[in-house]
Structure formats: C-alpha cells, structure tokens
Amino acid sequence: MIARGEWHPAHSSRAVTADLREIAGQLAAVSDGAMLACGPHKDIEITPRVGAIPRRLTFIDGSVFETRDNDAIDAFVSRNRGGRSGLVHRLEQFHPRLIAFTLAVILLAVGIYRYALPVMVEVALLVTPPVVPEMIAASTLASLDKTFLRPSALSQQEQDAIRAEFAPLAKNAKGGEPAYTLLFRNARLMGPNAFALPDGTLVLTDDLVQLAKGDRQMVLGVLGHEIAHVEGEHSLRQIYRVAGFAALVMLIAGDVGSGVEDILSQGGALVALSYSRGAEEEADRRSVELMKAAGYEPAALARFFAILEEKINDRSETSMLSTHPGTPTRQRYIREYAQQIEGTVKD
Ligand SMILES: [Zn+2]
C-alpha cells in the first residue's frame, strides 16, 4: 500500500475510505478489496505539495483519491518521476518570503473568485446575445447525438402523450410554451435522466420514462426542474464561472489545466457540469411551483429522488446520482415547500 485516504467518484462529494496501491504497474484506489479506479502513473494528475494541504490524485475517469499522507506521495513520486516533487514545496523550504508572497497571490485570487467572479458572470449573462445559448445548445446536442444519444424507442403515441402534458407545465414558465422544446432520446450510458440545454431544449431519456412505470406526474416534476435550469440560465452561468476560473488560473499559472480546457472546448462536457447546490434548490422549488400552476401534483419530483435513493447502491446508476444527488433532505424539502404553497392558496 502506498497511502491511506478517501476516494471520491467523479462529480460527487461522496467519500469512500480507500487505499492507494500499486497493482501490476498501475496505481489503484482500493476499498475492501474492490478496485474503485486505476490507471498508469502518467495518466494520473497529482497535485503538488503545498504545506499540509491534502494531496489529490485525479484518475482519468475524473474520480479523485485524496490523502493527508504527503510523505508517502512524495516518496512515490520521487521513485517514479525522478524526484520532481512540487515546485511550491521546494520553494517553501528555501524561501519563506516567497511563500508569503505566493500566499498573498492565492488569497487575492480566492478573493477575486469569491467576490468579483459572480459579478462578472452576471454582467456576462446580461450582455449575452440570444444566439449564444442557441449555438451552445445546437453544438452540444449535435455532439451528444453522435456519441451518447440514440433515437428514442418510445412509441409516437407515448411521446405525444408526454408532450401534451408537458405543454401546460411550460405555459407558466418564463417565455411561455414556445420557449421550450421537449426531445426524447435513448441514452443507456446516462440512465434515467433529463437535462436542459441553455436555449430551452429539454432532453428526456427513455430510461426515465421506464423508471417512472407510468408515474407521469413524476416525469413532469423532473421536467419542471429542468425548465427551471433554463429559466435561471444555470448552465450559462456555470460555463461563465468555469471560463472565469480558467482565466484566473491562466493569469496566475500562465497555463490552464487540460481538464478546464476540455470543458471549454467540448460542447458535450456541458452536460457533465453539475449545477451548484443553490441552483438545484431553486430548480426543485420551481418544479413545485410550475407543477402546481399546471394543476399537477406539486411534490411529484420528490418521488424521483426517492427512487434514485433506493438505487444508491447500484453502481450503474452513479452518473445519475452525481448530477441529481437525491438526499432525503432534498425530498423532505420539496414536500415541505409543496405543503407551504398549498397552504398559502387555502388561506
Ligand atoms: Zn438539476
């Protein structure tokens, strides 16, 4: 074993206690004898040593192994990479003043990221012409259709029925019904999911319709949630945040990590971006409101998260969980908010 630590799946805050091991010349994160992630050393990004900050090893699938055992990682790195163990760490040993300066720059960057970036994102949204979300959506959909998505296997009858029920839901959303287009796709890799593109295109996967087993209200609840992501311009916001962050990194380091570059250059990665917790909460609330306004069952979305939670141990469904973490808190919150707005109507 090289080090002990925690492993996090890609785009998830879930933590699994795991060991970092070297198996047949590859690095692997292992927990209870199960291999969580592995790959050759050269494909794994290891963060440089900065004081006592935990080291992060990013596997090619995006999952991360994190450990506080800096010495073990350094020993491993110097064994395998001829002693390059982090520029900042070497500077730290010889130039305390330079370290103070570096810390000041980092603090400044954190300040910009925390306070100035949100403002810049809002300004960018204000000046974004409508053609930008349309272009992003069109190229994203085109690349997804070439890779993950297949034509829907649902009958035309079923698609028409869902579209007919979707219309009243979209009617009360920003821009009204014409602002939203519902598409059906078969996406085995994505599992039961729905996602929104910034131009108002919503994609519903066959698996979600099948998972619902005729519970149409639940499907509509999920679509209401996705409408809210469009209304709130959440994906554009996320893109601008990533772009702003990349600009900041470039400013300081003179280079952008390849991961950030990928997100910026590949439209398909848009879907992999997870929204902030605030955006998710807003979308959950809005689903309740839109469902209520359409005369549907306001808290139907909660059932979707309940089913997701049942499947939490099924590893094939982890991608859906990472984009829609279905915590019990979230279900309770949706039900409470539904009760709350039902209550205000009765008064
Ligand atoms: Zn969402």
Boltz pocket constraint, residues with backbone or C-beta under 6 A from the ligand:
constraints:
  - pocket:
      binder: B
      contacts: [[A, 225], [A, 229], [A, 275], [A, 279], [A, 280], [A, 283], [A, 323], [A, 324]]
      max_distance: 6.0
